[in-house]
């Protein structure tokens, strides 16, 4: 099929094409809607910048420069309490690992109750899903405040906050993975006369376990960062060291702590990649 030159296209043909494909021809209402949306977006952005007083950056430039310089000029490093710092980092990693591991184990069971193909009883499935919505809908920092109030200051509150929050999210992700499996393998296992437990063991788990491992490893890395923030509300870990140093205006030590946390996250990411390559078969492209 060849294209016609513009000189051979008649107004009747254009009108017929307009009636047949109205979406590709611009209209006044469509242009008005598009420009109205752009105008609202620009006005909202300008109003937000004015409301939050972004020009204060210019007036606070001296304070910002002093803060940045104090963070990167390290003084009296021999007097820093390194044992306290690295003990808190180890506590943070332990909080993230334990909370994520417990959440992964809980989600392994809850995910089957939230999946459509493994929980045919609709009221039970919807009840489980709504509970998971509550668990992941409340921010992890809020859960930290709740458990600090319930069990007191310390890493236990951080572990419980990570466990509750990650359980809600991992269970949701696990249930979606279970719903997207290949049913032929499940039917094949069921056809052998296997019971429900064996069907789950040999029909479902071989398909979803690599996804579960990958998601749990990612959440362990994410929970390490979250555990750092949880310490700011008294849930133990390196966050308590950071807030103490901030209150004492020891910004150089704060930077040192943050750098060490970043190194730990890089190492965790490297180990996670190796584990995925070993158990999931992921290869570098």
FIDRENSE-868867 format. One record per residue (C-alpha): residue number from 1; x, y, z. Coordinates in Angstrom, 1 decimal. Example, Ala and Ser with C-alpha at 12.3 -4.5 7.8 and 13.67 -1.06 7.14 Angstrom:
2
(r 1; (12.3; -4.5; 7.8)) (r 2; (13.7; -1.1; 7.1)) 
! end
This chain:
285
(r 1; (0.0; 0.0; 0.0)) (r 2; (1.5; 3.4; -1.0)) (r 3; (0.8; 6.7; 0.7)) (r 4; (-1.1; 9.4; -1.2)) (r 5; (0.4; 12.9; -1.7)) (r 6; (-1.5; 15.7; 0.1)) (r 7; (-2.6; 17.1; -3.3)) (r 8; (-4.7; 14.0; -4.0)) (r 9; (-6.4; 13.9; -0.6)) (r 10; (-9.9; 15.4; -0.7)) (r 11; (-11.8; 16.9; 2.2)) (r 12; (-14.4; 14.1; 2.1)) (r 13; (-11.6; 11.5; 2.6)) (r 14; (-10.3; 13.5; 5.6)) (r 15; (-13.8; 13.7; 7.1)) (r 16; (-14.3; 10.0; 6.6)) (r 17; (-11.0; 9.3; 8.3)) (r 18; (-12.0; 11.6; 11.1)) (r 19; (-15.3; 9.8; 11.7)) (r 20; (-13.5; 6.4; 11.5)) (r 21; (-10.5; 7.3; 13.7)) (r 22; (-11.6; 10.3; 15.9)) (r 23; (-8.9; 9.7; 18.5)) (r 24; (-6.0; 10.6; 16.1)) (r 25; (-7.5; 14.0; 15.2)) (r 26; (-7.1; 16.9; 17.7)) (r 27; (-10.2; 18.7; 18.9)) (r 28; (-10.7; 21.9; 20.6)) (r 29; (-11.9; 20.2; 23.8)) (r 30; (-8.9; 17.9; 23.8)) (r 31; (-6.4; 20.8; 23.4)) (r 32; (-8.2; 22.8; 26.1)) (r 33; (-8.1; 19.8; 28.5)) (r 34; (-4.4; 19.3; 27.8)) (r 35; (-3.4; 22.9; 28.3)) (r 36; (-5.6; 23.2; 31.4)) (r 37; (-3.8; 20.3; 33.0)) (r 38; (-0.4; 21.8; 32.2)) (r 39; (-1.5; 25.1; 33.6)) (r 40; (-2.8; 23.5; 36.8)) (r 41; (0.5; 21.6; 37.1)) (r 42; (2.6; 24.7; 36.6)) (r 43; (0.5; 26.7; 39.1)) (r 44; (0.6; 24.0; 41.7)) (r 45; (4.4; 23.6; 41.4)) (r 46; (4.9; 27.4; 41.7)) (r 47; (2.5; 27.5; 44.6)) (r 48; (4.3; 24.7; 46.4)) (r 49; (7.6; 26.4; 45.9)) (r 50; (6.2; 29.6; 47.4)) (r 51; (4.5; 27.8; 50.3)) (r 52; (7.6; 26.0; 51.3)) (r 53; (9.8; 29.1; 51.0)) (r 54; (12.5; 27.6; 48.9)) (r 55; (14.3; 31.0; 48.7)) (r 56; (15.4; 30.4; 52.3)) (r 57; (18.3; 28.4; 50.8)) (r 58; (19.9; 31.6; 49.7)) (r 59; (19.7; 33.2; 53.1)) (r 60; (20.9; 30.1; 54.9)) (r 61; (23.9; 29.5; 52.6)) (r 62; (26.4; 30.3; 55.3)) (r 63; (24.9; 27.9; 57.7)) (r 64; (24.7; 25.2; 55.1)) (r 65; (28.3; 25.7; 54.2)) (r 66; (29.4; 25.5; 57.8)) (r 67; (27.4; 22.3; 58.3)) (r 68; (28.8; 20.7; 55.2)) (r 69; (32.3; 21.6; 56.0)) (r 70; (32.0; 20.3; 59.6)) (r 71; (30.7; 17.0; 58.2)) (r 72; (33.7; 16.4; 56.0)) (r 73; (36.5; 17.8; 58.2)) (r 74; (37.1; 15.0; 60.7)) (r 75; (38.8; 16.1; 63.9)) (r 76; (40.0; 14.2; 67.0)) (r 77; (39.4; 10.8; 65.4)) (r 78; (41.4; 9.2; 68.2)) (r 79; (38.7; 10.1; 70.8)) (r 80; (35.8; 8.6; 68.9)) (r 81; (34.1; 5.7; 70.5)) (r 82; (34.6; 3.2; 67.7)) (r 83; (33.4; 0.2; 69.8)) (r 84; (30.0; 1.8; 70.4)) (r 85; (29.7; 2.8; 66.7)) (r 86; (30.5; -0.7; 65.3)) (r 87; (28.4; -2.4; 68.1)) (r 88; (25.4; -0.3; 67.0)) (r 89; (26.0; -1.2; 63.4)) (r 90; (26.2; -4.9; 64.2)) (r 91; (22.9; -4.5; 66.2)) (r 92; (21.3; -2.7; 63.2)) (r 93; (22.3; -5.6; 60.9)) (r 94; (21.0; -8.1; 63.4)) (r 95; (17.7; -6.2; 63.7)) (r 96; (17.3; -6.2; 59.9)) (r 97; (18.2; -9.8; 59.4)) (r 98; (16.0; -11.1; 62.2)) (r 99; (13.0; -9.0; 61.3)) (r 100; (13.2; -9.9; 57.6)) (r 101; (13.7; -13.6; 58.3)) (r 102; (10.7; -13.8; 60.6)) (r 103; (8.6; -11.8; 58.1)) (r 104; (9.7; -14.1; 55.3)) (r 105; (8.7; -17.2; 57.3)) (r 106; (5.4; -15.7; 58.2)) (r 107; (4.7; -14.5; 54.6)) (r 108; (5.5; -18.0; 53.3)) (r 109; (2.3; -19.3; 55.1)) (r 110; (0.2; -16.1; 54.9)) (r 111; (0.8; -15.7; 51.2)) (r 112; (-1.1; -19.0; 50.5)) (r 113; (-4.1; -17.7; 52.4)) (r 114; (-4.1; -14.5; 50.4)) (r 115; (-3.8; -16.1; 47.0)) (r 116; (-6.9; -16.7; 44.9)) (r 117; (-5.8; -20.1; 43.6)) (r 118; (-4.9; -21.5; 47.0)) (r 119; (-7.7; -20.0; 49.2)) (r 120; (-11.0; -20.5; 47.4)) (r 121; (-13.0; -19.3; 50.4)) (r 122; (-13.5; -15.6; 49.5)) (r 123; (-14.3; -14.2; 52.9)) (r 124; (-11.2; -15.7; 54.4)) (r 125; (-9.0; -14.5; 51.5)) (r 126; (-10.4; -10.9; 51.7)) (r 127; (-10.0; -10.8; 55.5)) (r 128; (-6.4; -11.8; 55.2)) (r 129; (-5.8; -9.2; 52.5)) (r 130; (-7.3; -6.4; 54.5)) (r 131; (-5.2; -7.3; 57.5)) (r 132; (-2.1; -7.2; 55.2)) (r 133; (-3.3; -3.8; 54.0)) (r 134; (-3.2; -2.5; 57.6)) (r 135; (0.2; -4.0; 58.3)) (r 136; (1.9; -2.5; 55.2)) (r 137; (-0.3; 0.7; 55.2)) (r 138; (1.2; 1.9; 58.5)) (r 139; (4.7; 3.2; 58.0)) (r 140; (7.5; 1.3; 59.6)) (r 141; (8.5; 4.3; 61.7)) (r 142; (5.0; 4.4; 63.2)) (r 143; (5.3; 0.8; 64.1)) (r 144; (8.6; 1.6; 65.7)) (r 145; (6.9; 4.2; 67.9)) (r 146; (4.2; 1.8; 68.8)) (r 147; (6.5; -1.0; 69.9)) (r 148; (8.9; 1.4; 71.7)) (r 149; (5.8; 2.3; 73.8)) (r 150; (4.8; -1.3; 74.2)) (r 151; (8.2; -3.1; 75.0)) (r 152; (10.4; -0.1; 75.8)) (r 153; (13.6; 1.3; 74.2)) (r 154; (15.9; -1.1; 72.5)) (r 155; (16.4; -3.3; 69.5)) (r 156; (13.4; -5.5; 70.2)) (r 157; (11.1; -2.7; 69.2)) (r 158; (13.0; -2.4; 65.9)) (r 159; (12.8; -6.1; 65.2)) (r 160; (9.1; -6.1; 65.8)) (r 161; (8.5; -3.0; 63.6)) (r 162; (10.5; -4.6; 60.7)) (r 163; (8.7; -7.9; 61.2)) (r 164; (5.2; -6.4; 61.1)) (r 165; (5.8; -4.1; 58.2)) (r 166; (7.7; -6.6; 56.1)) (r 167; (5.2; -9.3; 56.8)) (r 168; (2.4; -7.2; 55.2)) (r 169; (4.4; -6.4; 52.1)) (r 170; (6.1; -9.7; 51.6)) (r 171; (2.8; -11.6; 52.0)) (r 172; (1.2; -9.4; 49.3)) (r 173; (4.1; -10.1; 47.0)) (r 174; (4.2; -13.8; 47.7)) (r 175; (0.5; -14.2; 47.1)) (r 176; (0.8; -12.4; 43.7)) (r 177; (3.7; -14.8; 42.8)) (r 178; (1.5; -17.8; 43.8)) (r 179; (-1.4; -16.6; 41.7)) (r 180; (0.9; -16.4; 38.6)) (r 181; (2.3; -19.9; 38.7)) (r 182; (1.9; -22.5; 35.9)) (r 183; (-1.1; -24.6; 37.0)) (r 184; (-0.1; -27.5; 34.8)) (r 185; (2.7; -28.5; 37.2)) (r 186; (0.3; -28.3; 40.1)) (r 187; (-2.4; -30.4; 38.3)) (r 188; (0.3; -32.9; 37.4)) (r 189; (1.3; -33.4; 41.1)) (r 190; (-2.3; -33.5; 42.1)) (r 191; (-3.0; -36.2; 39.5)) (r 192; (-0.6; -38.5; 41.2)) (r 193; (-2.9; -38.6; 44.3)) (r 194; (-0.7; -36.3; 46.4)) (r 195; (-2.3; -34.6; 49.4)) (r 196; (-2.5; -30.8; 49.8)) (r 197; (0.8; -30.5; 51.6)) (r 198; (2.7; -32.4; 48.9)) (r 199; (0.9; -30.4; 46.2)) (r 200; (2.2; -27.3; 47.8)) (r 201; (5.7; -28.8; 48.3)) (r 202; (6.2; -30.1; 44.8)) (r 203; (3.7; -28.1; 42.8)) (r 204; (3.9; -24.6; 44.1)) (r 205; (7.2; -24.1; 46.0)) (r 206; (9.6; -25.1; 43.1)) (r 207; (8.0; -22.3; 41.0)) (r 208; (7.7; -19.5; 43.5)) (r 209; (10.7; -20.2; 45.8)) (r 210; (13.3; -18.4; 43.6)) (r 211; (11.0; -15.3; 43.6)) (r 212; (10.6; -15.6; 47.4)) (r 213; (14.3; -15.7; 47.9)) (r 214; (15.0; -12.7; 45.6)) (r 215; (12.3; -10.6; 47.3)) (r 216; (13.5; -11.5; 50.8)) (r 217; (17.1; -10.6; 49.9)) (r 218; (15.9; -7.2; 48.7)) (r 219; (13.9; -6.6; 51.8)) (r 220; (16.9; -7.5; 54.0)) (r 221; (18.8; -4.7; 52.2)) (r 222; (15.9; -2.3; 52.5)) (r 223; (15.4; -3.3; 56.2)) (r 224; (19.0; -2.4; 57.0)) (r 225; (18.3; 1.2; 55.9)) (r 226; (15.0; 1.2; 57.7)) (r 227; (16.6; -0.1; 60.9)) (r 228; (18.9; 2.9; 60.8)) (r 229; (15.9; 5.2; 60.8)) (r 230; (14.1; 3.2; 63.5)) (r 231; (17.0; 4.0; 65.9)) (r 232; (16.0; 7.6; 65.7)) (r 233; (12.8; 6.9; 67.7)) (r 234; (14.6; 4.7; 70.3)) (r 235; (14.3; 1.3; 68.6)) (r 236; (18.0; 0.6; 69.0)) (r 237; (20.7; 0.3; 66.4)) (r 238; (23.0; 2.8; 64.8)) (r 239; (20.1; 5.4; 64.6)) (r 240; (20.5; 6.1; 68.3)) (r 241; (24.2; 6.8; 67.7)) (r 242; (23.4; 9.2; 64.9)) (r 243; (20.8; 11.2; 66.8)) (r 244; (23.1; 11.4; 69.8)) (r 245; (25.9; 12.8; 67.6)) (r 246; (23.6; 15.2; 66.0)) (r 247; (22.4; 16.6; 69.3)) (r 248; (26.0; 17.0; 70.3)) (r 249; (26.9; 18.8; 67.0)) (r 250; (29.4; 16.1; 66.2)) (r 251; (28.6; 16.1; 62.5)) (r 252; (32.0; 14.6; 61.5)) (r 253; (31.1; 11.5; 63.5)) (r 254; (27.7; 11.4; 61.9)) (r 255; (29.3; 11.4; 58.5)) (r 256; (31.6; 8.6; 59.6)) (r 257; (28.7; 6.5; 60.8)) (r 258; (26.7; 7.1; 57.6)) (r 259; (29.7; 6.1; 55.4)) (r 260; (30.1; 2.8; 57.4)) (r 261; (26.3; 2.1; 57.0)) (r 262; (26.7; 2.7; 53.2)) (r 263; (29.6; 0.2; 53.1)) (r 264; (27.5; -2.4; 54.9)) (r 265; (24.7; -1.9; 52.4)) (r 266; (27.1; -2.3; 49.5)) (r 267; (28.4; -5.5; 51.0)) (r 268; (24.9; -6.8; 51.6)) (r 269; (24.0; -6.1; 48.0)) (r 270; (27.1; -7.9; 46.8)) (r 271; (26.3; -11.0; 48.9)) (r 272; (22.7; -10.9; 47.7)) (r 273; (23.8; -11.0; 44.1)) (r 274; (26.0; -14.0; 44.8)) (r 275; (23.2; -15.8; 46.6)) (r 276; (20.8; -15.1; 43.7)) (r 277; (23.4; -16.5; 41.3)) (r 278; (23.9; -19.6; 43.4)) (r 279; (20.3; -20.5; 44.1)) (r 280; (18.3; -18.8; 41.4)) (r 281; (20.7; -19.0; 38.5)) (r 282; (20.8; -15.3; 37.8)) (r 283; (23.8; -14.4; 35.6)) (r 284; (25.4; -11.0; 34.9)) (r 285; (24.5; -9.6; 31.4)) 
! end
